[in-house]
Amino acid sequence: MRKSYRVKKEAEFQKVFDRKHSVANRMFIVYKMEQLTAKHFRVGISVGKKVGKAHDRVYVKRRIRQTLLEYKAQIDPHADFLVIARPSANGRPMAEIRENLVHALQLATLLPASNK
């Protein structure tokens, strides 16, 4: 994903957090903020130290990015959102991470409910 699709700055992260619109499942928490003037969505990914060592966190981040890339065309283009990984995401296979992330995005209404 290109850098224009990322929420990078601390102030941008905080702005999304302050909206307090979040949904969660057992692996991910998704915070969402509407951006009606945006050309495309932007995403911030956070994988904390509770998830595991550095290589474990990179593993989870790569799988999150890959899933978002696969569903890029279907994600609501008028939103900034954050994906926060929970410790239960560590060591899970790609299919399970994808399934849980898609579920969380559907709960946040970023993806249509019919995607499986």
All heavy atoms as an XYZ file, in Angstrom:
949
protein
N       0.824     -1.183      0.000
C       0.000      0.000      0.000
C       0.868      1.246      0.000
O       1.854      1.305      0.711
C      -0.869      0.006      1.251
C      -2.265     -0.320      0.973
S      -3.231      0.034      2.417
C      -4.468     -1.135      2.104
N       0.448      2.218     -0.785
C       1.202      3.464     -0.849
C       1.074      4.243      0.455
O       0.136      4.059      1.219
C       0.689      4.314     -1.999
C       0.949      3.692     -3.351
C       0.541      4.624     -4.447
N      -0.748      5.249     -4.139
C      -1.633      5.620     -5.033
N      -1.387      5.433     -6.292
N      -2.763      6.185     -4.681
N       2.022      5.145      0.663
C       2.017      5.932      1.900
C       0.812      6.862      1.997
O       0.407      7.240      3.078
C       3.308      6.730      2.017
C       4.484      5.849      2.352
C       5.712      6.651      2.635
C       6.849      5.703      2.972
N       8.068      6.399      3.300
N       0.225      7.223      0.867
C      -0.951      8.099      0.906
C      -2.158      7.392      1.527
O      -3.134      8.043      1.893
C      -1.299      8.592     -0.499
O      -1.655      7.517     -1.333
N      -2.094      6.075      1.647
C      -3.169      5.298      2.254
C      -2.952      5.089      3.759
O      -3.679      4.328      4.368
C      -3.292      3.926      1.577
C      -3.997      3.973      0.247
C      -3.312      4.268     -0.915
C      -5.364      3.724      0.168
C      -3.963      4.305     -2.137
C      -6.023      3.756     -1.044
C      -5.309      4.054     -2.191
O      -5.973      4.104     -3.394
N      -1.957      5.741      4.330
C      -1.633      5.499      5.739
C      -1.902      6.706      6.620
O      -1.679      7.845      6.214
C      -0.162      5.115      5.876
C       0.172      3.823      5.178
C       1.568      3.398      5.494
N       1.959      2.311      4.600
C       3.202      2.028      4.292
N       4.178      2.723      4.824
N       3.475      1.040      3.484
N      -2.358      6.436      7.821
C      -2.422      7.447      8.876
C      -1.090      7.312      9.609
O      -0.814      6.277     10.199
C      -3.601      7.180      9.843
C      -3.583      8.163     10.992
C      -4.922      7.232      9.103
N      -0.253      8.345      9.545
C       1.104      8.222     10.076
C       1.366      9.069     11.318
O       2.022      8.628     12.245
C       2.134      8.629      9.005
C       2.199      7.709      7.818
C       2.756      6.377      8.163
C       4.255      6.350      8.094
N       4.817      5.052      8.403
N       0.873     10.286     11.333
C       1.237     11.217     12.403
C       0.427     10.964     13.665
O      -0.726     10.547     13.617
C       1.014     12.649     11.938
C       1.906     13.034     10.779
C       1.658     14.440     10.342
C       2.548     14.761      9.143
N       2.223     16.046      8.564
N       1.050     11.247     14.795
C       0.408     11.069     16.100
C      -0.881     11.882     16.187
O      -1.894     11.404     16.709
C       1.375     11.477     17.210
C       0.782     11.452     18.595
C       0.385     10.066     19.071
O       0.986      9.079     18.614
O      -0.534      9.979     19.906
N      -0.885     13.091     15.665
C      -2.079     13.949     15.716
C      -3.230     13.329     14.919
O      -4.392     13.422     15.320
C      -1.750     15.336     15.182
N      -2.907     12.694     13.793
C      -3.941     12.037     12.983
C      -4.509     10.821     13.712
O      -5.722     10.597     13.694
C      -3.367     11.623     11.623
C      -2.948     12.796     10.763
C      -2.165     12.381      9.531
O      -1.665     11.232      9.477
O      -2.035     13.212      8.621
N      -3.642     10.044     14.347
C      -4.094      8.906     15.148
C      -5.025      9.392     16.253
O      -6.094      8.831     16.477
C      -2.893      8.184     15.793
C      -2.403      6.984     15.037
C      -1.538      7.126     13.965
C      -2.792      5.709     15.403
C      -1.075      6.022     13.281
C      -2.336      4.601     14.726
C      -1.471      4.758     13.656
N      -4.607     10.462     16.928
C      -5.381     10.973     18.055
C      -6.740     11.486     17.609
O      -7.736     11.317     18.313
C      -4.596     12.085     18.759
C      -5.037     12.321     20.170
C      -4.928     11.073     21.042
O      -3.913     10.398     21.059
N      -5.985     10.750     21.735
N      -6.801     12.098     16.435
C      -8.071     12.601     15.915
C      -9.065     11.457     15.695
O     -10.244     11.573     16.016
C      -7.831     13.338     14.595
C      -9.017     14.180     14.152
C      -8.816     14.776     12.775
C      -7.780     15.862     12.761
N      -7.724     16.548     11.441
N      -8.590     10.332     15.178
C      -9.456      9.166     14.966
C      -9.880      8.578     16.319
O     -11.051      8.244     16.520
C      -8.757      8.098     14.094
C      -9.644      6.878     13.923
C      -8.394      8.679     12.731
N      -8.938      8.473     17.267
C      -9.263      7.970     18.609
C     -10.323      8.828     19.285
O     -11.229      8.317     19.941
C      -8.026      7.947     19.510
C      -7.193      6.710     19.399
C      -5.837      6.799     19.131
C      -7.745      5.452     19.576
C      -5.052      5.663     19.046
C      -6.968      4.310     19.500
C      -5.628      4.422     19.219
N     -10.201     10.136     19.139
C     -11.106     11.060     19.818
C     -12.546     10.963     19.333
O     -13.457     11.365     20.037
C     -10.601     12.500     19.688
C      -9.338     12.741     20.494
O      -9.042     11.920     21.395
O      -8.637     13.731     20.216
N     -12.761     10.429     18.151
C     -14.122     10.242     17.640
C     -14.864      9.145     18.410
O     -16.077      9.081     18.397
C     -14.115      9.898     16.145
C     -13.617     11.002     15.270
C     -14.560     12.179     15.329
N     -13.919     13.343     14.753
C     -14.453     14.106     13.842
N     -15.664     13.848     13.393
N     -13.792     15.141     13.382
N     -14.111      8.250     19.031
C     -14.649      7.186     19.893
C     -15.664      6.279     19.207
O     -16.567      5.764     19.833
C     -15.258      7.788     21.164
C     -14.240      8.438     22.048
C     -14.862      8.915     23.325
C     -13.823      9.394     24.274
N     -13.605     10.777     24.346
N     -15.519      6.097     17.912
C     -16.377      5.147     17.208
C     -15.535      3.896     16.963
O     -14.698      3.873     16.063
C     -16.875      5.726     15.880
C     -17.791      4.801     15.159
N     -17.341      3.856     14.281
C     -19.134      4.648     15.211
C     -18.356      3.166     13.814
N     -19.465      3.641     14.365
N     -15.739      2.876     17.791
C     -14.915      1.678     17.668
C     -15.762      0.421     17.721
O     -16.852      0.409     18.276
C     -13.864      1.630     18.774
O     -14.479      1.440     20.021
N     -15.225     -0.616     17.096
C     -15.803     -1.954     17.168
C     -14.646     -2.916     17.405
O     -13.491     -2.587     17.147
C     -16.565     -2.344     15.875
C     -17.774     -1.452     15.670
C     -15.657     -2.292     14.674
N     -14.968     -4.103     17.892
C     -13.899     -5.055     18.204
C     -14.389     -6.480     18.056
O     -15.584     -6.757     18.128
C     -13.397     -4.827     19.622
N     -13.444     -7.362     17.821
C     -13.676     -8.797     17.941
C     -12.481     -9.364     18.704
O     -11.721     -8.612     19.304
C     -13.930     -9.453     16.575
C     -12.756     -9.357     15.618
O     -11.638     -9.041     16.002
N     -13.009     -9.630     14.356
N     -12.291    -10.663     18.668
C     -11.262    -11.235     19.542
C      -9.830    -10.943     19.103
O      -8.908    -11.056     19.902
C     -11.473    -12.735     19.712
C     -11.329    -13.517     18.445
C     -11.778    -14.955     18.650
N     -11.732    -15.661     17.384
C     -10.980    -16.701     17.151
N     -10.234    -17.188     18.113
N     -10.979    -17.280     15.979
N      -9.614    -10.544     17.851
C      -8.255    -10.262     17.384
C      -7.960     -8.796     17.108
O      -6.799     -8.394     17.139
C      -7.971    -11.052     16.105
C      -7.660    -12.485     16.330
S      -6.972    -13.180     14.837
C      -7.279    -14.890     15.131
N      -8.993     -7.998     16.794
C      -8.754     -6.628     16.353
C      -9.735     -5.639     16.966
O     -10.873     -5.986     17.266
C      -8.861     -6.528     14.827
C      -7.884     -7.397     14.104
C      -8.286     -8.578     13.511
C      -6.545     -7.061     14.038
C      -7.389     -9.403     12.863
C      -5.633     -7.872     13.397
C      -6.056     -9.048     12.806
N      -9.271     -4.409     17.106
C     -10.120     -3.271     17.442
C     -10.004     -2.318     16.255
O      -8.893     -2.065     15.769
C      -9.637     -2.559     18.719
C      -9.578     -3.536     19.887
C     -10.551     -1.376     19.048
C      -8.853     -2.993     21.095
N     -11.126     -1.806     15.772
C     -11.122     -0.876     14.643
C     -11.780      0.430     15.082
O     -12.922      0.425     15.533
C     -11.868     -1.468     13.421
C     -11.929     -0.456     12.293
C     -11.207     -2.749     12.951
N     -11.041      1.514     14.976
C     -11.563      2.856     15.223
C     -11.806      3.500     13.864
O     -10.961      3.390     12.963
C     -10.552      3.713     15.988
C     -10.429      3.378     17.439
C      -9.576      2.369     17.870
C     -11.150      4.078     18.395
C      -9.449      2.059     19.208
C     -11.031      3.780     19.744
C     -10.179      2.765     20.137
O     -10.059      2.472     21.470
N     -12.937      4.188     13.724
C     -13.316      4.746     12.429
C     -13.675      6.218     12.557
O     -14.285      6.636     13.540
C     -14.520      3.978     11.891
C     -15.107      4.507     10.622
C     -16.368      3.749     10.261
C     -17.110      4.437      9.159
N     -18.386      3.808      8.865
N     -13.305      7.009     11.522
C     -13.686      8.411     11.446
C     -14.041      8.723      9.994
O     -13.267      8.403      9.079
C     -12.522      9.305     11.887
C     -12.838     10.774     11.844
S     -11.466     11.801     12.413
C     -10.467     11.870     10.936
N     -15.196      9.315      9.784
C     -15.630      9.690      8.430
C     -14.776     10.843      7.905
O     -14.465     11.779      8.639
C     -17.097     10.107      8.439
C     -18.055      8.995      8.786
C     -18.124      7.903      7.749
O     -17.965      8.201      6.542
O     -18.312      6.737      8.135
N     -14.418     10.783      6.630
C     -13.703     11.849      5.930
C     -14.398     12.032      4.581
O     -14.027     11.418      3.593
C     -12.235     11.481      5.687
C     -11.371     11.509      6.908
C     -11.012     12.913      7.299
O     -11.876     13.726      7.583
N      -9.731     13.210      7.328
N     -15.393     12.880      4.525
C     -16.208     13.016      3.321
C     -15.455     13.630      2.146
O     -15.826     13.413      0.996
C     -17.468     13.822      3.639
C     -18.367     13.186      4.697
C     -19.542     14.091      5.013
C     -18.838     11.810      4.256
N     -14.400     14.374      2.391
C     -13.659     15.021      1.304
C     -12.489     14.176      0.799
O     -11.803     14.590     -0.132
C     -13.117     16.380      1.776
O     -12.257     16.160      2.892
C     -14.248     17.315      2.160
N     -12.280     13.025      1.372
C     -11.122     12.199      1.013
C     -11.326     11.493     -0.327
O     -12.431     11.118     -0.684
C     -10.871     11.165      2.094
N     -10.232     11.306     -1.065
C     -10.263     10.568     -2.332
C     -10.269      9.060     -2.086
O     -10.804      8.303     -2.867
C      -9.041     10.917     -3.172
C      -8.958     12.352     -3.584
C      -7.669     12.600     -4.344
C      -7.423     14.067     -4.523
N      -6.088     14.346     -5.037
N      -9.614      8.648     -1.012
C      -9.518      7.226     -0.676
C      -9.366      7.086      0.836
O      -9.084      8.059      1.535
C      -8.355      6.556     -1.409
C      -7.037      7.256     -1.213
N      -6.328      7.165     -0.038
C      -6.324      8.062     -2.030
C      -5.217      7.883     -0.139
N      -5.191      8.444     -1.341
N      -9.549      5.872      1.311
C      -9.412      5.633      2.751
C      -7.954      5.747      3.175
O      -7.038      5.658      2.351
C      -9.970      4.252      3.127
C      -9.151      3.097      2.614
C      -8.109      2.583      3.357
C      -9.441      2.515      1.394
C      -7.352      1.515      2.895
C      -8.699      1.440      0.924
C      -7.652      0.953      1.673
N      -7.754      5.956      4.471
C      -6.427      5.902      5.070
C      -6.508      5.007      6.288
O      -7.502      5.012      7.010
C      -5.938      7.295      5.482
C      -5.717      8.219      4.310
C      -5.074      9.524      4.697
N      -5.660     10.084      5.890
C      -5.024     10.926      6.698
N      -3.799     11.302      6.449
N      -5.629     11.416      7.766
N      -5.448      4.246      6.522
C      -5.445      3.295      7.629
C      -4.175      3.454      8.465
O      -3.104      3.731      7.930
C      -5.584      1.841      7.109
C      -4.411      1.455      6.233
C      -5.737      0.873      8.250
N      -4.335      3.311      9.756
C      -3.206      3.254     10.675
C      -3.216      1.877     11.325
O      -4.272      1.386     11.713
N      -2.069      1.253     11.420
C      -1.981     -0.084     12.001
C      -1.109     -0.005     13.248
O       0.002      0.534     13.208
C      -1.373     -1.089     10.999
C      -2.238     -1.155      9.737
C      -1.238     -2.469     11.628
C      -1.623     -1.954      8.614
N      -1.622     -0.560     14.341
C      -0.883     -0.567     15.597
C      -0.846     -1.987     16.145
O      -1.883     -2.621     16.321
C      -1.557      0.366     16.600
O      -0.892      0.309     17.834
N       0.363     -2.462     16.378
C       0.556     -3.785     16.960
C       1.487     -3.591     18.150
O       2.682     -3.353     17.974
C       1.157     -4.784     15.939
C       1.302     -6.153     16.540
C       0.300     -4.839     14.683
N       0.939     -3.665     19.354
C       1.695     -3.372     20.564
C       2.601     -4.504     21.014
O       2.555     -5.624     20.491
N       3.415     -4.218     22.013
C       4.383     -5.191     22.520
C       3.737     -6.402     23.173
O       4.363     -7.444     23.285
C       5.333     -4.518     23.505
C       6.308     -3.589     22.822
C       7.339     -3.069     23.805
C       8.344     -2.188     23.093
N       9.379     -1.712     24.007
N       2.485     -6.277     23.599
C       1.803     -7.423     24.192
C       1.557     -8.531     23.171
O       1.342     -9.680     23.538
C       0.463     -7.002     24.796
C       0.599     -6.207     26.069
C      -0.760     -5.899     26.650
C      -0.626     -5.101     27.924
N      -1.938     -4.804     28.517
N       1.586     -8.175     21.891
C       1.369     -9.163     20.831
C       2.543    -10.129     20.755
O       2.365    -11.308     20.472
C       1.111     -8.477     19.470
C       1.047     -9.481     18.340
C      -0.168     -7.670     19.538
N       3.737     -9.639     21.000
C       4.909    -10.516     20.969
C       6.171     -9.751     20.649
O       6.203     -8.525     20.691
N       7.205    -10.505     20.325
C       8.488     -9.902     19.980
C       8.375     -9.210     18.620
O       7.373     -9.325     17.935
C       9.570    -10.966     19.962
C       9.791    -11.563     21.345
C      10.987    -12.481     21.347
C      11.125    -13.117     22.700
N      12.197    -12.581     23.487
N       9.431     -8.505     18.236
C       9.408     -7.694     17.017
C       9.021     -8.501     15.785
O       8.205     -8.059     14.973
C      10.761     -7.031     16.803
N       9.563     -9.692     15.632
C       9.255    -10.488     14.437
C       7.794    -10.942     14.442
O       7.184    -11.086     13.383
C      10.215    -11.672     14.278
C      10.246    -12.600     15.438
N       9.426    -13.677     15.562
C      11.029    -12.597     16.549
C       9.682    -14.316     16.687
N      10.657    -13.673     17.312
N       7.216    -11.147     15.628
C       5.796    -11.501     15.716
C       4.919    -10.320     15.310
O       3.920    -10.479     14.608
C       5.427    -11.919     17.144
C       6.162    -13.173     17.598
O       6.395    -14.053     16.748
O       6.516    -13.245     18.795
N       5.300     -9.130     15.748
C       4.523     -7.934     15.421
C       4.589     -7.629     13.930
O       3.585     -7.263     13.316
C       5.019     -6.738     16.246
C       4.803     -6.935     17.741
C       5.005     -5.667     18.537
N       6.289     -5.019     18.384
C       7.343     -5.222     19.168
N       7.278     -6.088     20.172
N       8.463     -4.565     18.971
N       5.766     -7.801     13.333
C       5.914     -7.589     11.890
C       5.061     -8.603     11.128
O       4.395     -8.254     10.145
C       7.401     -7.678     11.469
C       7.537     -7.723      9.969
C       8.171     -6.516     12.043
N       5.041     -9.847     11.576
C       4.235    -10.905     10.963
C       2.758    -10.493     10.934
O       2.092    -10.586      9.904
C       4.425    -12.198     11.769
C       3.569    -13.367     11.346
C       4.012    -14.259     10.390
C       2.319    -13.577     11.926
C       3.227    -15.343     10.007
C       1.532    -14.657     11.554
C       1.991    -15.540     10.596
O       1.204    -16.603     10.217
N       2.254    -10.015     12.052
C       0.846     -9.624     12.147
C       0.585     -8.401     11.266
O      -0.409     -8.363     10.531
C       0.444     -9.359     13.614
C      -0.950     -8.768     13.702
C       0.517    -10.648     14.415
N       1.471     -7.411     11.301
C       1.294     -6.206     10.477
C       1.262     -6.534      8.991
O       0.449     -5.984      8.247
C       2.432     -5.212     10.722
C       2.144     -4.184     11.747
C       3.245     -3.135     11.717
C       2.871     -1.988     12.619
N       3.834     -0.909     12.589
N       2.124     -7.416      8.553
C       2.160     -7.789      7.136
C       0.852     -8.452      6.713
O       0.351     -8.208      5.624
C       3.329     -8.736      6.858
C       4.640     -8.037      6.804
C       5.744     -9.001      6.491
N       7.019     -8.310      6.413
C       8.184     -8.912      6.325
N       8.240    -10.234      6.313
N       9.293     -8.217      6.249
N       0.304     -9.290      7.569
C      -0.950     -9.959      7.249
C      -2.127     -8.978      7.238
O      -3.033     -9.102      6.425
C      -1.198    -11.113      8.202
C      -0.593    -12.387      7.639
C       0.437    -13.021      8.546
N       1.168    -14.059      7.830
C       2.354    -13.876      7.287
N       2.934    -12.714      7.317
N       2.978    -14.862      6.685
N      -2.093     -7.992      8.121
C      -3.135     -6.959      8.112
C      -3.052     -6.163      6.807
O      -4.063     -5.958      6.120
C      -2.992     -6.018      9.331
C      -3.317     -6.773     10.619
C      -3.894     -4.798      9.177
C      -2.971     -6.005     11.891
N      -1.838     -5.731      6.447
C      -1.666     -4.963      5.208
C      -2.102     -5.762      3.984
O      -2.749     -5.235      3.083
C      -0.210     -4.530      5.040
C       0.110     -3.276      5.767
C       1.438     -2.689      5.303
N       2.144     -2.211      6.467
C       3.209     -2.781      7.007
N       3.744     -3.843      6.469
N       3.764     -2.280      8.082
N      -1.758     -7.054      3.943
C      -2.122     -7.898      2.802
C      -3.640     -8.035      2.690
O      -4.200     -7.959      1.596
C      -1.473     -9.279      2.919
C      -1.788    -10.200      1.761
C      -1.327     -9.641      0.421
O      -0.280     -9.013      0.326
N      -2.119     -9.867     -0.614
N      -4.316     -8.210      3.810
C      -5.774     -8.317      3.794
C      -6.399     -7.021      3.309
O      -7.328     -7.043      2.482
C      -6.300     -8.662      5.203
O      -5.725     -9.914      5.602
C      -7.809     -8.772      5.216
N      -5.895     -5.883      3.785
C      -6.428     -4.597      3.336
C      -6.186     -4.389      1.851
O      -7.042     -3.844      1.146
C      -5.806     -3.454      4.146
C      -6.191     -3.415      5.626
C      -5.369     -2.361      6.350
C      -7.673     -3.159      5.795
N      -5.053     -4.847      1.350
C      -4.754     -4.739     -0.066
C      -5.732     -5.572     -0.894
O      -6.213     -5.127     -1.940
C      -3.314     -5.185     -0.322
C      -2.711     -4.880     -1.678
C      -2.671     -3.369     -1.906
C      -1.307     -5.453     -1.766
N      -6.068     -6.764     -0.416
C      -7.002     -7.635     -1.126
C      -8.413     -7.043     -1.185
O      -9.133     -7.252     -2.153
C      -7.058     -9.010     -0.458
C      -5.791     -9.816     -0.630
C      -5.760    -11.071      0.214
O      -6.803    -11.438      0.800
O      -4.686    -11.691      0.288
N      -8.804     -6.305     -0.147
C     -10.157     -5.738     -0.075
C     -10.180     -4.236     -0.367
O     -11.194     -3.580     -0.140
C     -10.761     -6.000      1.310
C     -11.155     -7.434      1.502
C     -10.278     -8.351      2.061
C     -12.405     -7.892      1.111
C     -10.626     -9.675      2.233
C     -12.774     -9.208      1.275
C     -11.877    -10.095      1.839
O     -12.241    -11.414      1.997
N      -9.089     -3.705     -0.889
C      -8.930     -2.270     -1.108
C     -10.085     -1.653     -1.908
O     -10.591     -0.590     -1.562
C      -7.606     -2.045     -1.832
C      -7.261     -0.629     -2.122
C      -5.884     -0.607     -2.781
C      -5.554      0.723     -3.366
N      -4.258      0.712     -4.023
N     -10.517     -2.308     -2.963
C     -11.569     -1.760     -3.828
C     -12.927     -1.700     -3.133
O     -13.781     -0.898     -3.515
C     -11.673     -2.587     -5.105
N     -13.143     -2.524     -2.114
C     -14.446     -2.603     -1.465
C     -14.535     -1.780     -0.184
O     -15.621     -1.569      0.344
C     -14.769     -4.062     -1.148
C     -14.871     -4.906     -2.404
C     -14.572     -6.364     -2.133
O     -14.340     -6.757     -1.006
N     -14.560     -7.156     -3.188
N     -13.403     -1.303      0.319
C     -13.397     -0.529      1.564
C     -13.937      0.876      1.297
O     -13.622      1.488      0.277
C     -11.977     -0.466      2.167
C     -11.537     -1.867      2.595
C     -11.925      0.486      3.350
C     -10.112     -1.957      3.084
N     -14.756      1.372      2.220
C     -15.346      2.709      2.129
C     -14.240      3.749      1.916
O     -13.370      3.909      2.768
C     -16.123      3.002      3.418
C     -16.728      4.390      3.456
O     -16.777      5.042      2.389
O     -17.160      4.820      4.531
N     -14.270      4.489      0.784
C     -13.195      5.447      0.506
C     -13.259      6.717      1.347
O     -12.301      7.479      1.375
C     -13.393      5.768     -0.976
C     -14.830      5.531     -1.222
C     -15.233      4.402     -0.305
N     -14.357      6.956      2.038
C     -14.519      8.195      2.800
C     -14.319      7.970      4.294
O     -15.121      8.415      5.106
C     -15.900      8.798      2.527
C     -16.119      9.086      1.076
N     -15.406     10.030      0.384
C     -16.946      8.524      0.174
C     -15.799     10.055     -0.871
N     -16.727      9.144     -1.023
N     -13.242      7.276      4.651
C     -13.006      6.992      6.063
C     -11.516      6.913      6.348
O     -10.723      6.476      5.522
C     -13.667      5.677      6.450
N     -11.163      7.363      7.530
C      -9.857      7.081      8.120
C     -10.135      6.076      9.221
O     -11.116      6.214      9.951
C      -9.239      8.327      8.754
C      -8.698      9.304      7.721
O      -8.717      8.980      6.524
O      -8.260     10.402      8.125
N      -9.310      5.053      9.340
C      -9.531      4.084     10.398
C      -8.223      3.520     10.911
O      -7.199      3.579     10.240
C     -10.490      2.969      9.961
C     -10.026      2.141      8.786
C      -9.447      0.904      8.989
C     -10.211      2.577      7.493
C      -9.044      0.125      7.918
C      -9.820      1.801      6.410
C      -9.232      0.568      6.628
N      -8.285      3.019     12.143
C      -7.131      2.407     12.795
C      -7.442      0.956     13.058
O      -8.557      0.625     13.470
C      -6.839      3.102     14.120
C      -6.683      4.616     14.106
C      -6.472      5.125     15.523
C      -5.530      5.026     13.221
N      -6.478      0.104     12.836
C      -6.604     -1.314     13.168
C      -5.591     -1.592     14.266
O      -4.386     -1.385     14.080
C      -6.325     -2.215     11.948
C      -6.391     -3.677     12.330
C      -7.288     -1.908     10.810
N      -6.092     -2.027     15.406
C      -5.226     -2.352     16.538
C      -5.307     -3.851     16.772
O      -6.402     -4.396     16.957
C      -5.655     -1.574     17.791
C      -5.582     -0.077     17.500
C      -4.783     -1.949     18.978
C      -6.183      0.782     18.555
N      -4.160     -4.501     16.735
C      -4.118     -5.948     16.917
C      -4.084     -6.299     18.396
O      -3.389     -5.652     19.183
C      -2.897     -6.530     16.211
N      -4.830     -7.321     18.754
C      -4.806     -7.842     20.118
C      -3.818     -9.008     20.182
O      -3.485     -9.609     19.151
C      -6.201     -8.323     20.498
C      -7.164     -7.178     20.705
C      -8.500     -7.682     21.150
N      -9.274     -6.599     21.753
C     -10.535     -6.695     22.065
N     -11.198     -7.813     21.847
N     -11.171     -5.678     22.605
N      -3.369     -9.363     21.384
C      -2.389    -10.452     21.514
C      -2.831    -11.783     20.902
O      -1.996    -12.579     20.479
C      -2.206    -10.577     23.031
C      -2.490     -9.213     23.549
C      -3.595     -8.676     22.665
N      -4.131    -12.018     20.805
C      -4.595    -13.293     20.238
C      -4.304    -13.413     18.747
O      -4.424    -14.509     18.184
C      -6.093    -13.467     20.495
O      -6.823    -12.419     19.895
N      -3.897    -12.322     18.080
C      -3.565    -12.387     16.659
C      -2.193    -13.015     16.421
O      -1.893    -13.442     15.302
C      -3.604    -10.990     16.047
N      -1.363    -13.087     17.432
C      -0.009    -13.612     17.300
C      -0.021    -15.088     16.933
O      -0.684    -15.898     17.568
C       0.764    -13.406     18.608
C       2.207    -13.812     18.483
O       2.700    -14.066     17.392
N       2.890    -13.870     19.594
N       0.733    -15.423     15.879
C       0.931    -16.809     15.492
C      -0.237    -17.446     14.760
O      -0.204    -18.637     14.465
N      -1.259    -16.693     14.458
C      -2.425    -17.256     13.753
C      -2.140    -17.332     12.258
O      -1.410    -16.501     11.706
C      -3.667    -16.389     13.973
C      -4.063    -16.242     15.401
C      -4.574    -17.546     15.927
N      -5.039    -17.338     17.310
C      -5.433    -18.299     18.075
N      -5.437    -19.532     17.649
N      -5.825    -18.043     19.299
N      -2.717    -18.293     11.564
C      -2.519    -18.389     10.111
C      -3.212    -17.235      9.376
O      -4.133    -16.607      9.900
C      -3.152    -19.729      9.745
C      -4.026    -20.090     10.882
C      -3.502    -19.389     12.094
N      -2.762    -16.991      8.172
C      -3.275    -15.880      7.366
C      -4.795    -15.949      7.210
O      -5.476    -14.932      7.309
C      -2.602    -15.883      5.990
C      -3.084    -14.824      5.054
S      -2.695    -13.186      5.658
C      -3.481    -12.172      4.440
N      -5.340    -17.112      6.968
C      -6.786    -17.252      6.746
C      -7.584    -16.798      7.964
O      -8.615    -16.126      7.831
C      -7.131    -18.699      6.402
N      -7.105    -17.128      9.138
C      -7.812    -16.747     10.360
C      -7.697    -15.243     10.624
O      -8.672    -14.603     11.029
C      -7.249    -17.532     11.546
C      -8.107    -17.462     12.776
C      -7.624    -18.385     13.874
O      -6.811    -19.296     13.601
O      -8.049    -18.178     15.020
N      -6.520    -14.673     10.360
C      -6.346    -13.229     10.513
C      -7.245    -12.499      9.531
O      -7.928    -11.539      9.882
C      -4.864    -12.833     10.341
C      -4.059    -13.329     11.550
C      -4.701    -11.327     10.155
C      -2.575    -13.105     11.465
N      -7.277    -12.965      8.274
C      -8.124    -12.338      7.256
C      -9.592    -12.390      7.665
O     -10.304    -11.383      7.597
C      -7.949    -13.034      5.910
C      -8.812    -12.409      4.803
C      -8.754    -13.160      3.482
N      -7.404    -13.188      2.942
C      -6.701    -14.308      2.748
N      -7.201    -15.482      3.058
N      -5.497    -14.245      2.237
N     -10.049    -13.543      8.101
C     -11.451    -13.720      8.496
C     -11.833    -12.768      9.638
O     -12.882    -12.115      9.592
C     -11.668    -15.169      8.916
C     -13.066    -15.489      9.380
C     -13.159    -16.935      9.863
O     -12.458    -17.810      9.311
O     -13.941    -17.178     10.793
N     -10.984    -12.672     10.645
C     -11.271    -11.806     11.786
C     -11.188    -10.322     11.426
O     -11.997     -9.524     11.907
C     -10.331    -12.120     12.948
C     -10.802    -13.292     13.740
O     -11.664    -13.161     14.593
N     -10.268    -14.469     13.443
N     -10.242     -9.948     10.572
C     -10.128     -8.547     10.170
C     -11.320     -8.139      9.304
O     -11.892     -7.058      9.492
C      -8.810     -8.286      9.436
C      -8.556     -6.839      9.034
C      -8.640     -5.907     10.248
C      -7.211     -6.703      8.359
N     -11.726     -8.988      8.385
C     -12.893     -8.699      7.549
C     -14.133     -8.557      8.428
O     -14.948     -7.648      8.235
C     -13.075     -9.779      6.458
C     -14.433     -9.677      5.804
C     -11.974     -9.661      5.417
N     -14.271     -9.424      9.414
C     -15.399     -9.334     10.332
C     -15.404     -7.995     11.073
O     -16.443     -7.318     11.182
C     -15.354    -10.495     11.329
C     -16.413    -10.429     12.379
N     -16.147    -10.050     13.668
C     -17.745    -10.665     12.316
C     -17.272    -10.063     14.363
N     -18.254    -10.427     13.569
N     -14.248     -7.570     11.567
C     -14.154     -6.296     12.284
C     -14.464     -5.118     11.358
O     -15.149     -4.170     11.751
C     -12.771     -6.139     12.906
N     -13.999     -5.176     10.115
C     -14.277     -4.101      9.160
C     -15.757     -4.048      8.799
O     -16.311     -2.971      8.594
C     -13.423     -4.277      7.899
C     -11.917     -4.097      8.081
C     -11.178     -4.440      6.799
C     -11.579     -2.695      8.537
N     -16.398     -5.207      8.736
C     -17.840     -5.236      8.481
C     -18.606     -4.658      9.661
O     -19.575     -3.923      9.468
C     -18.300     -6.665      8.201
C     -17.862     -7.174      6.858
C     -18.133     -8.651      6.664
O     -18.423     -9.369      7.609
N     -18.024     -9.100      5.426
N     -18.192     -4.958     10.878
C     -18.831     -4.379     12.063
C     -18.713     -2.852     12.067
O     -19.625     -2.149     12.505
C     -18.216     -4.941     13.341
C     -18.519     -6.395     13.684
C     -17.721     -6.822     14.908
C     -20.005     -6.599     13.910
N     -17.588     -2.346     11.556
C     -17.361     -0.903     11.496
C     -18.003     -0.268     10.266
O     -17.845      0.925     10.042
C     -15.862     -0.620     11.505
N     -18.701     -1.051      9.472
C     -19.337     -0.638      8.210
C     -18.335     -0.058      7.213
O     -18.664      0.830      6.434
C     -20.510      0.354      8.439
O     -20.008      1.572      8.998
C     -21.583     -0.252      9.325
N     -17.124     -0.559      7.230
C     -16.135     -0.174      6.236
C     -16.170     -1.098      5.027
O     -15.729     -0.728      3.947
C     -14.734     -0.202      6.868
C     -14.475      0.905      7.878
C     -13.267      0.575      8.726
C     -14.303      2.233      7.184
N     -16.689     -2.297      5.231
C     -16.874     -3.276      4.150
C     -18.338     -3.672      4.105
O     -18.984     -3.746      5.143
C     -16.059     -4.548      4.435
C     -14.616     -4.615      4.003
C     -14.002     -5.938      4.429
C     -14.452     -4.421      2.526
N     -18.857     -3.970      2.911
C     -20.222     -4.500      2.839
C     -20.311     -5.840      3.559
O     -19.359     -6.619      3.573
C     -20.465     -4.672      1.347
C     -19.379     -3.957      0.641
C     -18.248     -3.790      1.601
N     -21.460     -6.138      4.119
C     -21.636     -7.347      4.942
C     -21.566     -8.637      4.150
O     -21.342     -9.685      4.715
C     -22.968     -7.286      5.684
N     -21.696     -8.602      2.835
C     -21.736     -9.834      2.045
C     -20.365    -10.434      1.769
O     -20.262    -11.544      1.273
C     -22.435     -9.560      0.704
O     -21.705     -8.584     -0.021
N     -19.258     -9.719      2.043
C     -17.917    -10.246      1.790
C     -17.587    -11.370      2.765
O     -17.749    -11.246      3.944
C     -16.852     -9.160      1.938
C     -16.882     -8.194      0.793
O     -17.126     -8.608     -0.319
N     -16.648     -6.939      1.059
N     -17.090    -12.465      2.235
C     -16.654    -13.604      3.068
C     -15.253    -13.993      2.703
O     -14.838    -13.975      1.629
C     -17.590    -14.790      2.881
C     -18.949    -14.531      3.459
C     -18.926    -14.679      4.946
C     -20.307    -14.370      5.509
N     -20.390    -14.435      6.894
